[in-house]
Amino acid sequence: MSRAEDLERNAAEMKRETVQISVVIPLYNEEENLEALHSRLTRVLVDLGMPYEMIFIDDGSKDGSFHILQCLYTRDNHVRVIRLTRNFGQPAAKSAGFDFSKGKIVVTIDADLEHPPEEIPKLIKKIEEGHDVVYGIFPERKHSTFRIAGSGFSKWVLSKIVTVGRTNISGFAAIRASAIERLNLCGERTRFLSGLLSWTGANVGTVEVEHHYRHAGKSRYGIFKLLGLWFDMIVSFTDLPLRLASIGGFILGAIGLLMALGYLIRYLLYGFGVPGFATTVILLFIFFGFQFLYLGIIGEYLARINTEVRHRPRYIVREALGTYQAHDETRG
């Protein structure tokens, strides 16, 4: 980079305290989408007429994503790049973006262009009405049937366990910096960010936005990631599964005792033996199935307790481009 370019970038750095909008983009192996995303974001943010920054969080990509981000950073002084040491997951990557953002409003958007950048002005307009958080809601999702079913189930689960604020959420959102400051008071390592924002008492609004098909590449959000999301939602906000396990264990135990009592009475009165092998096998499968289910639920809680007591950071930064304020390389 030439001396003139250095001076120009330094001058831009001095103005960053006036940033109004920070766009946080977590990504993993999205090399095919980054150029188009940057181009469309730039057009939208320039038209808004507010000082802005784009924060790309490379969550341990294995493809050429970071090289493309380096090129974007070189030619656009609005671009910031945070490269994590490995894949920590989307919640951790978003947390990194929040920690490094300077905007009074932070917009979260996916890198695959399923969230159209052109819809950002709707989020900004809605949040200016006085909301702390505004979620973009999709009347029609351009997802596979599996993803649509998974999203519907996630909303149903959230509606049952989060009793504060709205549960109609998405990853396409605008959040006030003050709401993020309250969010950071929560010390969990395993974070379900939208649920925590509702839990803090944020004033939540929604606005309908379009949903597009992925621009290029394949989705990395498979069944295991959805299962992890569901467990994070449930374990983070309720102990209901543990109570259900206790109730279920009591009910099954009672059924077993009643059946044993019934067989004993039949034997004493009529001399009938216990019915055959099939009944025994079926009951064993039922009881052992429930036992393993309950052990699994308990294990999920214990695993997250184990994660919390270790006090490991949520993410570790390998490299940061364009950050203008000293940050720790690790964040708890």
C-alpha positions in Angstrom: 0.0 0.0 0.0 1.4 3.4 -1.0 2.0 6.4 1.4 -1.0 8.2 -0.1 -3.2 5.2 0.5 -2.0 4.9 4.0 -2.8 8.6 4.7 -6.2 8.2 3.2 -7.0 5.1 5.3 -5.7 6.8 8.4 -8.0 9.8 7.8 -10.9 7.4 7.4 -9.9 5.8 10.7 -10.2 9.1 12.5 -13.8 9.5 11.3 -14.9 6.1 12.4 -16.2 7.3 15.8 -19.1 8.8 13.9 -20.2 5.4 12.4 -24.0 5.2 12.4 -24.5 1.7 10.9 -22.4 -1.4 11.4 -23.3 -4.4 9.2 -22.1 -7.6 10.8 -21.7 -10.5 8.4 -20.6 -13.9 9.9 -19.4 -16.3 7.2 -17.9 -19.7 6.6 -16.7 -20.8 3.2 -18.7 -18.2 1.2 -16.1 -17.2 -1.4 -18.7 -17.4 -4.2 -20.9 -14.8 -2.6 -18.7 -12.1 -1.1 -18.1 -9.9 -4.1 -21.8 -9.7 -4.9 -22.7 -9.2 -1.3 -20.1 -6.3 -0.9 -21.3 -4.7 -4.1 -25.0 -4.7 -3.1 -24.3 -3.7 0.5 -22.3 -0.7 -0.7 -25.0 0.5 -3.0 -27.6 0.3 -0.2 -25.5 1.9 2.5 -24.3 4.7 0.3 -27.9 5.5 -0.6 -28.8 5.6 3.1 -26.4 8.5 3.5 -25.2 7.5 6.9 -21.6 6.7 8.0 -21.2 3.0 7.9 -18.9 0.0 8.2 -19.0 -3.6 7.1 -17.6 -6.2 9.5 -17.0 -9.5 7.9 -16.2 -12.3 10.4 -14.4 -15.2 8.8 -15.4 -18.1 11.1 -12.5 -20.4 10.1 -13.2 -20.7 6.4 -11.3 -23.4 4.5 -11.8 -21.9 1.0 -10.6 -18.6 -0.5 -13.0 -16.4 1.6 -10.3 -14.7 3.6 -8.3 -13.8 0.4 -11.3 -12.2 -1.1 -11.9 -10.3 2.1 -8.4 -9.0 2.1 -9.0 -7.7 -1.4 -12.2 -6.0 -0.3 -10.4 -4.4 2.6 -7.6 -3.1 0.4 -10.0 -1.3 -1.9 -12.8 -0.2 0.5 -12.0 1.6 3.7 -15.5 0.8 5.1 -14.5 -2.9 5.3 -13.3 -4.5 8.5 -12.3 -8.2 8.6 -12.1 -10.3 11.7 -10.5 -13.7 11.1 -11.1 -16.3 13.8 -8.7 -19.1 14.5 -11.2 -21.9 13.7 -14.9 -22.4 13.2 -16.5 -21.3 16.5 -20.1 -21.2 15.2 -22.4 -18.4 14.1 -23.4 -17.2 17.6 -19.7 -16.7 18.5 -18.9 -15.1 15.2 -21.8 -12.6 15.6 -20.6 -11.9 19.2 -17.2 -11.0 17.7 -18.8 -8.7 15.2 -20.8 -7.0 18.0 -17.6 -6.6 20.1 -15.8 -4.9 17.2 -18.7 -2.8 15.9 -18.9 1.0 16.4 -22.2 1.8 14.9 -25.1 3.1 16.9 -27.2 0.6 14.9 -25.9 -2.9 14.2 -27.4 -4.9 11.3 -26.9 -8.6 11.1 -27.1 -10.3 7.8 -26.1 -13.7 6.3 -23.4 -13.8 3.7 -25.3 -16.1 1.2 -27.6 -13.3 0.1 -30.8 -15.0 1.3 -31.2 -11.8 3.3 -31.4 -9.1 0.5 -29.3 -6.1 1.4 -31.9 -3.9 -0.3 -34.2 -4.6 2.6 -31.9 -3.0 5.2 -33.6 0.4 4.9 -36.9 -1.2 6.1 -35.1 -2.4 9.3 -33.5 1.0 9.8 -36.8 2.9 9.4 -38.5 0.5 11.8 -35.9 0.8 14.5 -36.0 4.6 14.3 -39.6 4.3 15.6 -38.1 3.6 19.0 -37.4 -0.2 19.0 -34.3 -1.7 20.5 -34.3 -4.7 18.1 -36.1 -5.2 14.8 -36.3 -8.6 13.1 -36.9 -9.0 9.4 -39.7 -11.5 9.0 -40.2 -13.5 5.8 -43.8 -14.0 4.6 -42.4 -16.6 2.2 -39.1 -18.5 2.8 -37.0 -19.7 -0.2 -35.7 -22.7 1.8 -35.9 -26.4 1.4 -38.9 -28.1 3.1 -36.5 -29.4 5.8 -35.3 -25.9 6.6 -38.8 -24.4 6.6 -40.0 -27.2 9.0 -36.9 -26.7 11.2 -37.5 -22.9 11.4 -41.2 -23.5 12.2 -40.3 -25.9 15.0 -37.6 -23.4 16.3 -40.2 -20.7 16.6 -42.7 -23.0 18.4 -40.0 -24.0 20.9 -39.0 -20.4 21.5 -42.6 -19.4 22.0 -42.9 -22.0 24.8 -39.7 -21.1 26.7 -39.1 -17.3 26.2 -41.8 -15.5 28.1 -40.4 -12.0 27.7 -40.7 -10.1 24.4 -41.4 -11.4 20.9 -40.5 -14.8 19.6 -41.0 -14.1 15.9 -37.3 -13.7 15.0 -34.8 -14.2 12.3 -31.1 -13.7 11.7 -31.8 -10.6 9.6 -32.0 -7.9 12.2 -31.2 -4.3 13.3 -30.1 -3.8 16.9 -29.3 -0.7 18.8 -25.8 -0.5 20.4 -27.4 0.0 23.8 -29.2 -3.3 23.4 -25.9 -5.0 22.6 -24.4 -3.5 25.7 -27.1 -5.0 27.8 -26.6 -8.3 26.0 -23.0 -8.3 26.9 -23.9 -8.3 30.6 -24.9 -11.9 30.1 -21.8 -14.0 30.6 -22.9 -17.3 28.9 -20.4 -19.0 26.6 -23.1 -20.9 24.8 -25.4 -18.1 23.6 -28.7 -18.0 21.9 -28.5 -14.3 21.0 -32.1 -13.6 20.0 -33.5 -15.3 23.1 -31.0 -13.3 25.3 -32.1 -10.0 23.7 -35.7 -10.8 24.5 -34.7 -11.9 28.0 -33.0 -8.5 28.7 -36.2 -6.8 28.1 -35.4 -5.3 24.7 -38.3 -3.5 22.9 -38.7 -5.8 19.9 -40.3 -5.0 16.6 -40.7 -6.8 13.3 -41.0 -5.8 9.7 -41.8 -8.0 6.7 -38.9 -8.4 4.2 -38.2 -10.5 1.2 -36.4 -13.8 1.4 -34.2 -14.9 -1.6 -32.6 -18.1 -2.6 -29.0 -18.6 -1.8 -26.9 -16.7 -4.4 -24.3 -19.5 -4.9 -22.9 -22.6 -3.1 -24.7 -24.9 -0.7 -26.2 -24.3 2.7 -24.1 -25.5 5.6 -27.0 -25.5 8.0 -27.7 -29.2 8.3 -29.7 -31.2 10.8 -26.9 -31.3 13.4 -26.7 -27.5 13.5 -30.4 -27.2 13.8 -30.4 -29.7 16.7 -27.6 -27.7 18.3 -29.7 -24.6 18.0 -32.8 -26.2 19.5 -30.8 -27.5 22.5 -29.2 -24.1 23.0 -32.6 -22.5 23.0 -34.1 -25.0 25.4 -31.1 -25.4 27.8 -30.4 -21.6 27.9 -33.9 -20.6 29.0 -35.8 -23.3 30.8 -35.4 -26.4 33.0 -38.7 -27.7 31.7 -37.1 -30.8 30.1 -35.7 -31.9 33.5 -39.0 -31.5 35.1 -40.7 -33.4 32.3 -38.1 -36.2 32.8 -38.9 -36.4 36.5 -42.7 -36.4 35.8 -42.2 -39.0 33.0 -40.1 -41.2 35.2 -42.7 -41.0 38.0 -45.5 -41.9 35.5 -43.6 -44.8 34.0 -42.7 -46.1 37.5 -46.3 -45.9 38.6 -47.5 -47.8 35.4 -44.9 -50.5 36.1 -46.0 -50.9 39.7 -49.7 -51.0 38.7 -49.0 -53.6 36.1 -47.0 -55.7 38.6 -49.8 -55.4 41.1 -52.3 -56.4 38.5 -50.3 -59.5 37.5 -49.9 -60.4 41.2 -53.7 -60.2 41.8 -54.4 -62.3 38.7 -51.9 -64.9 39.9 -53.3 -65.1 43.4 -57.0 -65.2 42.3 -56.8 -67.2 39.1 -53.4 -68.8 39.0 -52.4 -67.0 35.7 -48.8 -66.5 35.1 -47.2 -63.3 33.7 -47.9 -63.0 29.9 -45.3 -64.1 27.5 -41.9 -62.9 26.3 -43.3 -60.2 23.8 -44.8 -58.2 26.6 -41.6 -58.2 28.6 -39.5 -57.1 25.6 -41.9 -54.3 24.6 -41.9 -52.9 28.2 -38.2 -53.1 28.4 -37.8 -51.2 25.1 -40.2 -48.5 26.4 -38.6 -48.1 29.8 -35.0 -48.2 28.5 -35.9 -45.8 25.7 -37.2 -43.2 28.1 -34.3 -43.8 30.4 -31.8 -43.0 27.7 -33.8 -40.0 26.6 -33.8 -38.6 30.1 -30.1 -39.3 30.4 -29.5 -37.4 27.2 -31.4 -34.4 28.4 -29.5 -34.4 31.6 -26.3 -34.7 29.6 -27.1 -31.7 27.5 -27.4 -29.6 30.7 -24.3 -31.0 32.2 -22.3 -30.4 29.0 -23.3 -26.7 29.0 -22.5 -26.4 32.7 -19.1 -27.9 31.9 -18.6 -25.3 29.1 -19.5 -22.5 31.4 -17.2 -23.5 34.3 -14.2 -23.8 32.0 -14.4 -20.1 31.3 -12.9 -20.5 27.8 -13.4 -17.6 25.4 -16.3 -17.6 23.0 -13.9 -17.0 20.1 -10.2 -16.3 19.4 -9.1 -13.8 16.8 -6.3 -14.8 14.5 -6.2 -11.6 12.5 -8.1 -8.3 12.4 -8.0 -5.9 9.4 -9.3 -2.4 9.8 -10.0 -2.4 13.5 -9.2 1.0 14.9 -9.5 0.4 18.6 -7.4 -2.1 20.6 -9.2 -5.4 21.2 -8.2 -8.5 23.1 -7.5 -11.5 20.8 -9.8 -13.5 23.0 -13.3 -12.8 24.3 -15.0 -14.5 27.2 
